[in-house]
Each structure stands twice: as C-alpha cells, then as structure tokens.
Amino acid sequence: MSLALAVLLSLQAQAVDKPGQVLAKKTADPDRDWALYIPRSFKPGGAFVISSHGRDGRGDGEIRQWTDLAEKNGFIVACPDYSMASGRPGTFEEDEKVTLAVYKYVTDKYGVDRKSVMISGFSGGGMPTYHDGSRHPDLFPFWGARSANWYPQTLPAEEELKKCSNVAVYIYYGSKDHELILDQAPKAHAAIKAYVRDVKFEKIEGMGHESRAETCTKWFMEKAAEARKRDALMAPAAKSMKAADDHLAKGRVKEAVAELRKADAHMKKMKLGDDAERRIDEVASAELEKVAALEKEAAVKQLEELKKLFAGTKAEARVAEKLRELGP
C-alpha cells in the first residue's frame, strides 16, 4: 500500500462522515472505491445494507437508488465496487475482503443493529450476495437477490452452507427478465432452500431485468422487525441455552440438558421453533458416541442413565434403540 493511500485511509477513519451526503471511501487491500450514505434519520440501533451493482456498474452509481429509501427507513447503506459483479478483473476472495472491510468500518464506527444487516445485489451483484452472505451468515442475517445472477461456485461446501439455516433470503426476478436470470434464479433457490429455513422466492409478473430496491427494502425492514420481536420473546430461552453451553464446556451434561429443557419448553409455548430441541438431540448424539467406546456392562449402565436424562425428548428413542442392540 502506498504512503499516500495509507494517509488517506487514516484520515478517512478519523473523519466525521456527514449525514445526508453520498461519501466516497476506499478500502486498502484490495484498493477499491466504495460509496457510503448515512441518512439524517439514522439513529443508533438502526439497520445497515451493503448493496452490489451489476455488470459494468460502480458503487457510486448503485447507491443513488438507495438514498431516499435509507432516509425513509433510517438505515445506513454502503455500495462497494466489485470485480466479479461487474466483469472487471478480480476474484471472489478480493471482493469478499472488500465486503468485510466495509462491514467493519460501518459497524465499528456506528451503533448499527448487527442483527439487522442485509447484503444485497442486482444482476451480477448476485455474486457477492451469495458468495459473501453464505460464508458469513453471522454477519449477514438477510440476503436480497434482485434479478440476480447465481453460479454454483458462489456457494461454499455443504458443511458451511448448513451454518446458513437461520438467515432469511429474498430472491425475486421478473417474468420478462433476461434469459440467464430466468434460468439462474430458480437454480439459486433450489440450491439453498434445503439449508435455509426462511426463503422467499418470487417471479414478479410483467417485470423485466430490474433492481426494484424498494421491493427488497420493504421485505428487509419487515423481516428485521420480526426478528427483533422474536429476539425479545426468545430472551428467556436464549439465557437458558447460554447457560447450557457454559455447563457443557465444563462437562456438566445433566445440568446442560436441564437448561435446554427449560429453553425448549419456553420456545414451544411461544411457538419460536425447535432450536433448543435440536440442541438436546446434538447433546444426545455426543453422549451416544462416548458410549460406543465403552465395554458392554459399562455401556448398558450409561445408556440407562441417558434414557432417564433424555426421557420425553426425541433422543429417548435413539437411546432405547441402543439398549436393545446391546441386548440383556
């Protein structure tokens, strides 16, 4: 990195970003331009959007369609220059570095709600959307694919893709879209729907190859509001699940299962899903693996204990099956 660029980046980090203006920024590695808009309406705890342009596009052009939406909804928006989205020389990995640098700049400097962050892209912008979103689901709980390209290499290996189960994805395209998008959008949906629980897939009748950022924004703001409400309802269960993790780290399995049962009861009562139930099943699997290494007498004794521990859960049947396999 040149001295001039280093000085520029240092001054950029120290500067106060003026709200209500499109601001020109740079990343260091790789050296890329990106555009930032802080709406006058932004307040700490607001949302954050990173959006990608399409082929031959630039961030300073992409951001123009977002400024009014950002003001209306109070979210920060950043639009980097991407190589894979535009057709310019570069790699997925370089683009990913840009995304992470922009994310870090905004989240470090502003009090955004890190659970209300969307990565989105139009047309070729589907590349960073799918690639970076699927590799960092902890940073990007919302993905918006707007008439977006998709290729298999944008997604990681299956084990990594499984970590995306809790993100929410909106894929939309037009009935009069480009032939490539008409082919790729359904393929993208098919590729992720087995791993992502919340996927909205929509072909908009009469729409051509259009961004319609307002459509994506409406979905994102509604989903983010739902997520905040769910988090509030989840608080007691989340506390119990955290306690369970702490117990497991210290080898206290009984105490952990007790906390997970509490979490599961709360989640079922509030109709909040089956995360705690699945965690109980994971703990049971780990305990059954330990039993497999024991001699028969010790294994039977341990399985009897596990049968009591997991009584009334889905795991109980698996423990009982192991007991039957060992025989009298």
N, C-alpha and C positions, 0 to 999 in steps of 0.2 A: 504493500500500500504506500502510495506517495505521501510525502510530508504534507503537501497541500490538502490532500483528501483527509488525512488524519486530523489536521487542524479544523477542517470543515465539519467533520463528524463530531469533534469535541465541542465546537461551538453550537452545533445542532442539538446535542444532548443537553446543553446548559440553557438554551434559549427557551423563552416562553412562547408557546405556539398560540397565535392569536385566533380566537374563535371567529367563525363566520367567514373564513377565507380558505381557499384551496392552497395548501402549503407544499412546496417542493422539498423533498427529502432524498437522502441517499443511503444505501447500505454499503458496508465496507467490503465484505467478502461473500459473494462477488460484488463488484461495483455496479450497483443498479439504482436507477431513479425510482422513486415512488411518491405518490400523492396522498396527502392527509387532509381530512376535513374534520374539525372539531366544531360541532354545531353550538350556537349560542344557547340552545336549550339543554345542552348536556349537563347532567348532574352526576356526582359520584354514585356508583351503583348502576349506571346506565349500560347499555349493550354496546357491542363492538362488531363491526363487519369488515372482513377482508374480502375484496372482490377482484376477480381477474377479468381482464379484457379478452377479446377473441383474437383471431388471426390478424396480424399486421397492426394490432392495437397497442396502445400505451396506457399506463396508469392515469396520466393527466387527462386523457380523453374519457376513460371509463368512469372516473369519479364524477363527471358532470351530471350523470343521470341519478346520482345518489344524494347530492347535497340537499335538495328540498325534502327528500324522504328522511334524511338524517335530522334535519331541523324539526320536522313534524313529529318524529318519534324519539328524538333525544339520544341517538346513538352515534358513536364515532365511526367513521369509515376510512379505510386505507386501501389504496389501489396500487400495487407494485407493477413494475414492468417485468413480464415473464417471457422466457425464451420459448418454452415448449407450447405455450398457449398461442404465441404469435407466429411461430415458424422461423424465428431468428436463431442463430447458433447458440447452443447451450444444452444443459442436461436437466433431468428431473431433480437430481440431487442439488444442483446450483439453485434452482427455483425454490426448492424446499428450504435452503439456507436463507433465502430472501424472505420467505413467509415467516420463518421463525424469528428473524431479526426484527421484522415489522411488528410481529406479535409482542416480542419482548419490549420494544420501545414503547408501545402504547400501554401495555399492561403495567409496566414499571412506572410510567410517568403519570398515569391517570387511574382513578379508582373505578375502573370498569368492573362489572359483574362477570367474573371469569366463567361463570356457568351460562352466560348469555352471549356467547361468541359464535358467529357464523362465518364459515368460509364458503364463498360462492363464486361461480364463474359462468360467463356466457360463451357459447360456441366453443372455441379452442380453450377457453377458460375452464372447461371441464377437467382438463389435465391436472392443474394444481389442486382443483377442488377435490377430486377423487384421490389423487396421489397423496397430498399433504393431510387431507382430512382423515384418511384411513390409517395413516402412520402416526397420527397424533390425536386420537379421539378424546384424550383427556384435555386437550387444548381447544378442540373444535367440536362441541356437542351438537352443532347444527351445520348441515351442508345444504346448499342450494344450487342445484344444477339446472341452469336456464338455457334450454335448447343447446345442451352441452355435448361435446364430443366425449367419447369414452373408448379406451382400449384396455385389454386385459392387463398390460404391464403397469397400468396406473394403480392397480390394487396389490397389496402385499400377499405373502403366503397365508394359507388358511388359518394357521395358529394366531397370526397377527390380526387377521380380519375378525376373528372371534371376539377380539377386545372392543370391537365397534358396536356391540349389541345394544348399548344404551344411547347411541346417538339418534338424532332424528334427521331424516333426509327427505327433501322435496325435489323430485325430478319432473320437470314439465317441458313440453315441446309442442310444436304446432302440427295440426293435421296437414298443413301446407309447407312444412319445414323442408330443409334440404334433404335429399335422399340419404345422405350419410347419417344425419341425425335421426331420421325415421328408422334407420337400421340400428344405430348405436344406443339410442335411449332405452329401448326395450331390453337390449342386451345388458346395459348397466344395471337396470332394475333386476333382471334375473340373476346377475352376479352377486348382488349384495342382499337381496331380500331374505336369503336363508340365514344371514348373520345379523342383520339389523332389524330390530323389532318394529321400529316406527318409520315406515317408508310410505310417503305419499307419491303416487305415480299418476301423472295426468297428461293426456293428449288434449290440447285445447283446440276445439273445433274452429276452423277458419283462420287460425294463427299461422303466420309464416315463420321465418327464421328471425325471431325477435327476443330481446332480452327481458322486457317487462319486469324491471327491477321492483316495481310497486307490488306485483303479484308475489314475488319472493319475500318482500318486506312484510306484507300482511301475514303470510304464513309464519315467518320467523317471530314476529312480535307476539302473535297468539301463542305459539309454542313456548316461547320464553316465559310468558306469563303463566302458562300451565305448569311449567317446570318449577317456577318459584313457589307456586301454590302447593305443588306436590312436595317440594323440599320442606316447606313448613309443616305439612302433615306428616312427613317422614321423620321429623326430628327425633321423636322418642325411639323409633326403630333404629335410626342411624346411630344413636347413642349406645343402644344395646349391641349393635353389630360392631361398633368400635371397641366396646368392652370385650366382646368375643375374640376379636383379633388380638387384643392385649393378652387375654388368657391363653390363647393358642401359642403365642410367642414364648410363653413361659411353660408350655407343656400341660396346661390345666384344661384338659379336654372336657371334663364334666361341666366345669363352670362355663366354658365357652358354649357348649350345647344349650345350657340353661338360658344364657343370654340370647342365643339365636332363636330359641323357642319363644321368648318374650317378643322379640322383633317380629317373628313370623305371625304371632297372634295379632299384634297391632296392625301389621300390613294386610292381613286377611280382613280384619274388622273394617279398615279404612279403604279396602279394595285398591291397594297400592302395588300389587304384583307379587311375584314369588321369589324375589332376590334372597330373602332370608331362608326360605325353604331349599333353594338350590345350594346355599352355603352349608346348610345342615347335611345335605347329600354329599357335598365335597368333603366335609369332615369325616363322614362315614366311610367314604372311599379310601381316604388316607388311613383310617384305622384298620380297615379290612386288609389293606396292603401290609400293614405291620403284622397282622395275624398270620398271613401266609408264610411268614418266616419262622413261626413257632412250631414246636413239636405238637402232636395231636392233643395230648392231655391239656397242655397249656393253652392251645388254640381254642379248644372247646370251652374252657373256663372263661377265657377272654370274650368269646362270642356270646356267652350267656350274659356277661356284663354289658356288652354292647347292645344286646337285644333289649335290655331294660332301659339303657341310655337313650336308644332311638325309638322306643315304643311310641306308636301313634304317628310316626313320620313315614314318609315313603321309603326311607332307608331300612325300616324294620324288616321288610320283606326280603331284602338282599341279605341281611344278617341271618335271618331264619333259613334261607336257602343254603348258606354256607354251613350252617349247623347240620342240615340234612345231608349235605355232601360228605361230612365227616363221619356221619353215622353214630350209632350208640357207642 
